[in-house]
């Protein structure tokens, strides 16, 4: 990624079309998305809200409050996609707080839950289809951080690490494989 790229560490609403708010890992994006979906429902609008969450964010209480709120208001126009790579800044998610069974937790909060291979583009497309129950949709997308790059794959230190020029060339070569 080039310096000053719009695809920086946290998506920036003034640089990336479709990003409505700058948030980061503190659990703010999901509550904001829930508010957007509720606003659409109250106004009778037919647009949908899709929010992407890291699994480490699921350790934040504000996210579970948003999940309860979305289910309570039957926000079938809201889809939450959890990148379930089991890594977060500095540790594995399960070393910090156990999240499993994550799909059952979403279901217990009243969500229509879909578990997919997050590397399968067809599965992602299908999982993003609208709710079939009128309830909000939770997609648990099982992924492997750094997939396809031998020295990055499933390695917690690459959560924030920037590759050297040589590592970048090696990663591109492995991905082109």
C-alpha positions as CSV (number, residue, x, y, z in Angstrom):
1,X,0.0,0.0,0.0
2,X,1.3,3.4,-0.9
3,X,1.7,6.2,1.6
4,X,-1.5,8.3,2.1
5,X,-3.5,5.4,0.5
6,X,-7.2,5.5,1.1
7,X,-6.8,2.0,2.4
8,X,-5.0,2.9,5.6
9,X,-5.2,1.0,8.9
10,X,-8.8,2.0,9.6
11,X,-11.1,3.0,6.8
12,X,-11.7,6.7,6.6
13,X,-15.1,8.0,5.6
14,X,-13.6,10.9,3.6
15,X,-11.3,8.6,1.6
16,X,-13.3,5.5,1.0
17,X,-16.8,5.7,-0.6
18,X,-19.4,3.8,1.3
19,X,-17.7,4.1,4.7
20,X,-20.1,6.2,6.8
21,X,-17.9,6.7,9.9
22,X,-14.4,6.3,11.1
23,X,-14.3,3.9,14.0
24,X,-11.4,1.5,14.7
25,X,-11.3,-1.4,17.1
26,X,-13.2,0.1,19.9
27,X,-16.6,-1.3,19.1
28,X,-18.1,1.9,17.7
29,X,-18.9,0.9,14.1
30,X,-21.5,-1.7,14.9
31,X,-23.6,0.5,17.2
32,X,-23.5,3.3,14.6
33,X,-24.6,0.8,11.9
34,X,-27.4,-0.4,14.1
35,X,-28.6,3.2,14.4
36,X,-28.4,3.6,10.7
37,X,-30.5,0.5,10.1
38,X,-33.0,1.6,12.7
39,X,-33.2,5.0,11.1
40,X,-34.0,3.5,7.7
41,X,-36.7,1.3,9.3
42,X,-38.3,4.2,11.1
43,X,-38.3,6.3,7.9
44,X,-39.7,3.4,5.8
45,X,-36.6,3.3,3.6
46,X,-35.7,0.0,1.9
47,X,-31.9,0.3,2.1
48,X,-29.7,-2.1,4.0
49,X,-26.8,-1.5,6.3
50,X,-23.8,-3.9,6.3
51,X,-21.1,-3.6,8.9
52,X,-17.8,-5.5,9.1
53,X,-16.4,-6.4,12.5
54,X,-13.2,-8.0,13.6
55,X,-13.6,-10.9,16.0
56,X,-11.6,-9.1,18.6
57,X,-14.2,-6.4,18.6
58,X,-16.7,-9.0,19.8
59,X,-15.1,-8.6,23.2
60,X,-16.6,-5.1,23.5
61,X,-19.9,-4.8,25.4
62,X,-21.2,-2.1,23.2
63,X,-21.3,-4.6,20.3
64,X,-23.5,-7.0,22.3
65,X,-25.7,-4.1,23.3
66,X,-26.1,-3.2,19.6
67,X,-26.9,-6.9,18.8
68,X,-29.7,-6.9,21.4
69,X,-31.0,-3.6,20.1
70,X,-31.0,-4.8,16.5
71,X,-32.8,-8.0,17.4
72,X,-35.3,-6.1,19.6
73,X,-36.2,-3.8,16.7
74,X,-36.2,-6.6,14.2
75,X,-33.7,-4.9,11.9
76,X,-33.9,-7.3,9.0
77,X,-32.1,-4.6,7.0
78,X,-28.9,-5.0,9.0
79,X,-26.1,-7.5,8.3
80,X,-23.1,-7.9,10.5
81,X,-20.1,-9.7,9.1
82,X,-17.6,-10.9,11.6
83,X,-14.1,-11.6,10.3
84,X,-13.4,-14.7,12.4
85,X,-9.6,-15.0,12.0
86,X,-9.1,-15.7,15.7
87,X,-6.4,-13.0,16.0
88,X,-6.4,-9.5,17.5
89,X,-3.8,-7.0,18.4
90,X,-1.3,-8.7,20.5
91,X,-2.9,-12.1,21.1
92,X,-5.3,-14.8,19.9
93,X,-8.9,-13.9,20.6
94,X,-9.5,-17.0,22.7
95,X,-6.5,-16.1,24.9
96,X,-8.2,-12.9,25.8
97,X,-11.9,-13.9,26.0
98,X,-13.5,-17.1,24.7
99,X,-15.9,-16.3,21.8
100,X,-17.0,-19.8,20.9
101,X,-19.6,-20.8,20.1
102,X,-19.8,-17.5,18.2
103,X,-22.6,-18.4,15.9
104,X,-24.8,-19.7,18.8
105,X,-24.2,-16.5,20.7
106,X,-25.5,-14.5,17.8
107,X,-28.5,-16.8,17.4
108,X,-29.2,-16.5,21.2
109,X,-29.4,-12.7,20.7
110,X,-32.1,-13.2,18.1
111,X,-30.1,-13.0,14.9
112,X,-30.4,-15.1,11.7
113,X,-26.9,-16.6,11.7
114,X,-24.8,-17.8,8.7
115,X,-21.3,-19.4,9.0
116,X,-19.1,-19.3,5.9
117,X,-15.6,-19.8,4.6
118,X,-14.6,-16.1,4.5
119,X,-12.2,-16.8,1.6
120,X,-14.9,-18.2,-0.6
121,X,-16.2,-15.3,-2.8
122,X,-19.4,-17.2,-3.8
123,X,-20.1,-18.0,-0.1
124,X,-19.7,-14.3,0.8
125,X,-22.0,-13.2,-2.0
126,X,-24.7,-15.7,-0.9
127,X,-24.3,-14.8,2.8
128,X,-24.9,-11.1,2.0
129,X,-28.4,-11.9,0.7
130,X,-31.2,-10.2,2.6
131,X,-32.7,-11.7,5.7
132,X,-35.1,-14.6,5.1
133,X,-36.6,-14.2,8.6
134,X,-37.0,-10.5,9.1
135,X,-34.3,-10.7,11.8
136,X,-30.9,-9.1,11.5
137,X,-28.3,-11.3,9.8
138,X,-24.9,-12.2,11.4
139,X,-22.3,-13.7,9.1
140,X,-19.4,-15.5,10.8
141,X,-16.8,-15.5,8.1
142,X,-14.1,-18.0,9.1
143,X,-10.8,-16.7,7.7
144,X,-7.0,-17.1,8.2
145,X,-5.2,-13.8,8.6
146,X,-2.4,-13.5,6.0
147,X,-3.7,-16.5,4.0
148,X,-1.4,-17.6,1.3
149,X,1.7,-15.8,2.6
150,X,3.9,-18.3,4.4
151,X,5.5,-15.9,6.8
152,X,2.3,-14.0,7.6
153,X,-0.3,-16.7,7.7
154,X,-2.0,-17.0,11.1
155,X,0.7,-14.9,12.8
156,X,-0.5,-12.5,15.5
157,X,2.5,-10.1,15.0
158,X,1.2,-9.3,11.5
159,X,-1.9,-7.6,12.9
160,X,0.0,-4.2,12.7
161,X,3.4,-5.1,11.2
162,X,4.4,-3.4,7.9
163,X,6.4,-5.6,5.5
164,X,9.8,-4.6,4.3
165,X,10.1,-4.1,0.5
166,X,11.6,-7.6,0.3
167,X,8.8,-9.1,2.3
168,X,6.3,-7.3,0.1
169,X,7.9,-8.8,-3.1
170,X,8.0,-12.3,-1.5
171,X,4.3,-12.0,-0.5
172,X,3.3,-10.9,-4.0
173,X,5.2,-13.8,-5.5
174,X,3.6,-16.3,-3.1
175,X,0.1,-15.0,-3.8
176,X,0.7,-15.1,-7.6
177,X,1.9,-18.6,-7.1
